[in-house]
C-alpha cells in the first residue's frame, strides 16, 4: 500500500461556526499565514519521511480550507516537496474553465517532473451557490469538462470544441503533461453513476467523508463495470481517505481523543443542511440520497474506527486498522488527515506514522 498525507489547510485561529457563508469578522492575516505554513510544514515532513503522496483540495468560503485554488498551493508545495507525488483532489471542474484546468495541471506536471495526480471533482453542494451554477447540471458539466481536459492533454493538433456547456474555437495547450498520455485521474466514486463513468473512461476512484461499507459497495460496483468494459482496476485505482492519530500506545490515543464510547459528529467540512437539501433535490447527490445523509450521522469513537472513519492508537494498532480497510475495500492508497489538535501533537503523529507504520504498509498488497 501507499500512504498519502492530506491537509485541507484549515484556519488555525477562531472563526464563527454553524453558518455559511462564514463571516470574516475574526479573520487575522497573521493566523492565515500560520495556517498555510502549517500545511506546508506537514507536506514537507511527509516528503522527508517517505510518504508516497501529499494531497490538497479546492474549497470555498470556509475557514476549514484556505485553498480556493489548489493549483497555487501545489506550486508552493512543489518548492518544498521533492520526492512525493503531489495530488490535487481536486479541481472542482463543473464551475471552472476546463481548458485553463488542463493548462495548469500540465504546467504543474512540468514543474514537478511528472509527479502530479489530477483529481477531478464536482465539489460540495454549497459551492454551486458560491459560483452560481445550477447543481442539477453538475454531473453533465463534470463529464463534458473532463472529456475536454483529457483531449486537450492528448490531442497534438489544434481542435475545436462545441459542447452543451463549453465552446472553444481552437484548443492547443502549451506546455504538455510530462506523464503520458496524461497524469493519473481520480474522481469521487460514491454514486453508481460515478462508478459507471470512471469504469468507462478507465479512471481512478477516491472515497472521502464516507464509511467503509458504503465505499466497499461502490468499489465493487466500479470493478463490475470495469470488467464489463474489458479491463481490471489495480489496487492503486482505489484511494480511501480517513482521519489518523498515531500515539505511543492505545491508551494515549483514547486519553487524547476521548473514550471509545464517546460520540463525535462526522460532518462534511463545508456542510449546510439547507443547501445540501436543495442540491439533493436537484439530483446532485445521485440516486441514493439516504446513503449520503447517513455519512454525517454521529458515531462513537469505537464505531468510527469500525466504519473506517478514523484510524488511531499505537503504530501496531493503526497498521491493523489500515490492513482491515485494505482487505475490505481493496485499496492501494490510504490518504490520511492527521488529527492532534495542536501543531506539535499533529507533527508527532505524522512522524510516528512515517517511521513506524508507513514502511510496513509496503508489505500489504
C-alpha angles and dihedrals in degrees: 000000000000126000125221129186116215124195121178089194097241121199108256097203129079116289136172116267135203096036137090130231088036114226116236094223092121096037115134125190090211092052091048091052090050090049094055092044091052091056092047088049091053092048092049093048092049090052092050090049093053102255110166096223142017115203139201134172144199124255135151143219095006137112087213089073126029094183109092087154112041090182090068091045091050091052089056092044090052089064092058105029111067106166112025123082113257111226125194106198084200169020108172095227104181090078100031133082101264095205090053089049090053091050094048094048090048091050092050091048088054093047091052099041093247102319100124125118112198116217114191111194140169096225130225122307096253091057091069086064090047092058098028095241121148107248089211086069093050101103096041092047090048095051095046093046092049094050090049092050092051091049091049089054096047109030111092095193126067111262139184126232128206112173137148095271106016133048128181127170093207134005123188113142128206127226105037123214116272091220113074132255083001142303116293110275123219127187135176110272108187098113126065090238091056092049091050093049094046092049092049092052097037092243130158124248132224128194123201137156090022141096130263095246092052092046092046093053091048092048092052090052091049091052091049090052091047090052089052088052091052104255141089124227117228123224088262088063088072123066123183124193123205140153119264136198117174120189137167092267140358093257091060092051092053091045090055098039100033133257118313090252094055116109122237121184115235108209140163108265090235100030122159113171095206094050092042090053092049092048092048090051089052091054098255094131095050126231103321105061092158091059091052092051090050089064092070096050119122118255136178117253090254090051091049090054090049091048093050094245093124138015114203143156135057121350091260092050093047091049090053091048092051091046088054090052090049093049093049099041105025091228122164097193126055112194116200134202103198118224125199108125098228126058093244096049091048092051091048090051091051092047093049091050092047095050103034108025110025097060090056093049088076088071092060110088 
